[in-house]
Amino acid sequence: PGRALTPGTYERMEEIYELIGEERYDEAYPELEGMLDRVSRNDYELALVLQTMANVRMAQEREEDALTLYQRAIQLDTMANAQHFDMILVVANIHYSMDRFQAALDELDIWFCNVPADQGNLSDVWVMKASLHAQLDEFRESITAVDRAISLADEPKEQWYQLKFAMHVELGEYRNAIDALKVLIDMSPDTKNYWLQMSALYMELEEPAESKATLALAWRRDLLDRSSEFMQLASLLQMQDSPRQAAEVMEDGIARDIVESTRRNWEMVGGAWYEARELDKALVAYENAGAVA
């Protein structure tokens, strides 16, 4: 039999689609069940009825039931390729939503084997594959899949690079993780976390000058808003012979009520100005230290 519905089936399905369109699922489903015998000799009609039953069960949030019905429709292998592979993708998504990651990956493997090269949603499916591998702690496979998605997309998404970054960190590949962060910072320069993570990774790589430079850029962009961030930057600057900048960072933090105006903090400012041979400024800072003591 070809891929055409008999007139009787067509009319019946039209009525059922109306019920579904009105979200009258409790009425539509028994009607579909009643059709199973009638279409049992025509694989294409049977597949269509099973798929429609599965769609109704999905709308009712009965995923396990939907899964069984989709699988029966897929096994008949009579639908047009686009519909057939869409169903395989839906089955993969159902497995994913139920934390059956390996089962979802197995479905995706079937999907990738048969899908045409010009398929529209290829990038998204590669990302889904990458996420599934990440769930299974298969970090290398995850990177391969997300890289594939990035290479296929005209405009790769921020979340894809976040995933790539996380996988490289898991593998201890800090240099590659920093490369991913550079792209993320290009995409979203005001996301403070990207700058902090990059600074931290440079410290892991024992490159304090890069770490300091990264944090200083975040400060210049006005992204730092916690006392610990100001203190960390100031101490990195002092360690690397930039006492003047260390003093400026501390004073900025204190002026903005982010860093506490304590004796200890003012003494740190005074020490930094003294080191920078700015004796007048050092004196003022030490006076402030005495005033708040």
C-alpha positions in Angstrom: 0.0 0.0 0.0 1.2 3.5 -0.8 1.4 6.5 1.5 -2.2 7.6 1.0 -5.1 7.2 3.3 -8.4 5.6 2.2 -11.2 8.1 2.0 -12.9 6.5 5.1 -9.8 6.7 7.2 -9.1 10.3 6.0 -12.5 11.5 7.1 -12.3 9.7 10.4 -8.8 11.2 11.1 -10.0 14.7 10.2 -12.7 14.4 12.9 -10.2 13.2 15.4 -7.7 16.0 14.6 -10.5 18.4 15.4 -10.9 16.9 18.8 -7.1 17.1 19.4 -7.1 20.7 18.2 -9.7 21.5 20.9 -7.5 19.6 23.4 -10.3 17.0 23.9 -7.8 14.2 24.4 -10.0 12.0 26.5 -12.4 11.8 23.6 -9.8 11.6 20.8 -7.8 8.7 22.3 -10.7 6.0 22.4 -11.6 7.1 18.9 -8.1 6.3 17.7 -8.0 3.0 19.6 -11.2 2.1 17.8 -9.5 2.6 14.5 -6.6 0.2 15.1 -8.5 -2.9 13.9 -9.9 -1.0 10.9 -6.4 0.0 9.6 -4.5 -3.1 10.7 -4.0 -4.3 7.1 -2.5 -1.0 5.9 0.9 -0.4 7.6 1.0 3.3 6.6 -2.5 4.0 8.1 -1.6 1.9 11.2 1.6 3.9 11.7 -0.2 7.2 11.3 -2.9 6.1 13.9 -0.2 4.9 16.3 1.8 8.2 15.9 -1.3 10.2 16.6 -2.1 8.1 19.7 1.5 8.8 20.8 1.1 12.5 20.3 -2.1 12.5 22.4 -0.4 10.6 25.2 2.5 13.2 25.0 -0.1 16.0 25.3 -1.5 14.2 28.4 2.1 14.0 29.8 2.0 10.2 29.7 5.5 9.8 28.2 6.0 6.0 28.9 2.7 5.2 27.0 3.7 7.6 24.2 7.1 5.9 24.0 5.7 2.4 23.4 3.3 3.8 20.7 6.1 5.7 18.9 8.3 2.7 18.9 5.5 0.6 17.3 5.0 3.3 14.6 8.7 3.5 14.0 9.0 -0.3 13.6 6.5 -0.3 10.8 8.9 1.9 8.8 6.3 3.2 6.3 6.2 6.9 7.0 8.0 9.6 5.0 11.6 10.0 6.2 11.0 13.4 7.8 8.2 12.1 10.0 10.0 8.8 10.7 13.1 10.5 11.9 11.2 13.1 13.9 9.7 10.2 15.8 13.1 8.7 16.5 14.1 12.1 17.9 11.0 12.4 20.1 11.8 8.9 21.5 15.4 10.0 22.2 14.0 13.1 24.0 11.6 11.0 26.1 14.5 8.7 27.2 16.6 11.8 28.0 13.7 13.3 30.1 13.7 10.1 32.1 17.4 10.1 32.7 17.9 7.1 30.4 20.9 8.7 28.8 22.4 5.6 27.1 19.0 4.7 25.5 18.7 8.2 24.2 22.2 8.1 22.7 21.3 4.8 21.0 18.3 6.4 19.3 20.4 9.4 18.2 22.9 7.0 16.6 20.1 5.6 14.5 19.0 9.1 13.7 22.5 10.3 12.6 23.0 7.2 10.5 20.0 8.0 8.3 19.5 11.7 8.4 20.2 13.8 5.3 23.2 16.2 5.4 21.0 19.2 4.9 18.7 18.4 7.8 17.8 21.8 9.5 18.2 20.9 13.2 21.5 19.1 12.9 23.4 21.4 15.2 20.8 21.1 18.0 20.9 17.3 17.8 24.7 17.3 18.1 24.3 19.5 21.2 21.8 17.1 22.6 24.3 14.3 21.9 27.0 16.3 23.7 24.8 16.9 26.7 24.0 13.2 26.9 27.7 12.3 26.8 28.3 14.9 29.6 25.6 13.2 31.7 27.5 9.9 31.3 30.8 11.5 32.2 32.1 10.9 28.7 33.7 14.3 28.5 35.9 13.7 25.4 32.9 12.5 23.3 30.9 15.4 24.6 33.6 17.9 23.3 33.7 16.1 19.9 29.9 16.4 19.6 29.6 20.1 20.7 32.5 21.0 18.3 30.6 19.4 15.5 27.5 21.5 16.4 29.6 24.7 16.5 31.1 23.9 13.1 27.7 23.4 11.6 25.9 26.4 13.0 25.9 29.9 11.5 25.5 31.4 15.0 26.6 29.0 17.7 24.9 29.5 21.0 26.4 30.7 24.3 25.3 27.5 26.1 27.3 25.4 23.6 30.5 27.1 24.5 29.6 26.8 28.2 29.3 23.1 27.8 32.6 23.0 25.9 34.3 25.0 28.6 32.9 22.7 31.4 34.1 19.6 29.6 37.6 20.9 29.1 37.7 21.8 32.8 36.6 18.3 33.7 39.5 16.9 31.6 42.0 19.3 33.2 42.5 21.0 29.8 42.7 24.5 31.2 44.3 26.1 28.1 41.4 24.9 25.9 38.9 25.9 28.6 40.4 29.5 28.5 40.0 29.5 24.7 36.3 28.7 25.2 36.0 31.4 27.8 37.5 33.9 25.4 34.7 33.2 22.9 32.1 33.4 25.8 33.5 36.8 26.9 33.2 38.0 23.3 29.6 36.9 23.3 28.8 38.3 26.7 31.5 40.7 28.0 29.5 41.7 31.1 29.2 38.2 32.5 31.4 38.5 35.6 31.7 34.8 36.1 33.6 34.3 32.8 36.3 36.8 33.9 36.6 35.2 37.3 36.8 31.7 35.9 39.5 32.8 33.4 41.5 34.5 36.1 41.2 31.3 38.3 42.4 29.1 35.4 45.4 31.3 34.8 46.3 30.8 38.5 45.9 27.0 38.0 48.4 27.3 35.1 50.7 29.3 37.3 50.4 32.4 35.2 49.7 35.1 37.8 50.4 38.0 35.4 47.6 36.8 33.1 45.4 36.2 36.1 45.9 39.7 37.3 45.4 41.2 33.9 42.1 39.4 33.5 40.8 40.4 36.9 41.9 44.0 36.3 39.9 44.1 33.1 36.9 42.9 34.9 37.4 45.7 37.5 37.7 48.3 34.7 34.5 47.0 33.3 32.9 47.6 36.7 32.0 44.0 37.1 33.5 43.3 40.5 31.0 43.6 43.3 32.4 41.6 46.2 35.0 42.4 48.8 36.9 39.2 48.1 37.2 40.0 44.4 38.7 43.5 45.2 41.1 42.0 47.8 42.2 39.3 45.4 43.0 41.7 42.7 44.8 44.1 45.0 47.0 41.3 46.4 47.8 40.1 42.9 48.8 43.6 41.9 51.0 44.0 45.0 52.6 40.6 44.3 53.5 41.8 40.8 54.9 45.1 41.6 51.9 47.3 40.8 51.4 48.8 44.3 49.9 52.0 42.9 47.1 50.1 41.1 46.6 47.9 44.2 46.0 51.0 46.3 43.6 52.4 43.7 41.6 49.2 43.6 41.3 49.1 47.4 40.3 52.7 47.6 37.7 52.2 44.9 36.3 49.2 46.8 36.1 51.2 50.1 34.6 54.3 48.4 31.8 52.1 47.0 31.1 50.3 50.3 32.1 47.0 48.7 35.3 46.7 50.8 34.9 47.4 54.5 36.4 50.6 55.9 38.5 48.8 58.6 41.9 49.6 60.1 43.4 46.5 58.4 42.1 47.5 55.0 43.3 51.1 55.3 46.7 49.9 56.4 46.9 47.8 53.3 46.1 50.9 51.2 48.7 52.9 53.1 51.3 50.2 52.6 50.6 50.1 48.9 50.8 53.9 48.5 54.1 53.9 50.5 55.5 51.2 48.2 54.5 53.3 45.2 56.4 56.2 46.9 53.2 58.2 47.2 53.9 59.4 50.7 51.1 62.0 51.0 48.5 59.4 49.9 50.1 56.8 52.3 49.8 59.3 55.2 46.1 59.9 54.4 45.4 56.2 54.4 47.2 55.6 57.7 45.2 58.5 59.2 42.0 56.8 58.0 43.3 53.6 59.6 43.7 55.4 62.9 40.3 57.0 62.6 38.4 53.8 62.2 40.5 51.8 64.7 
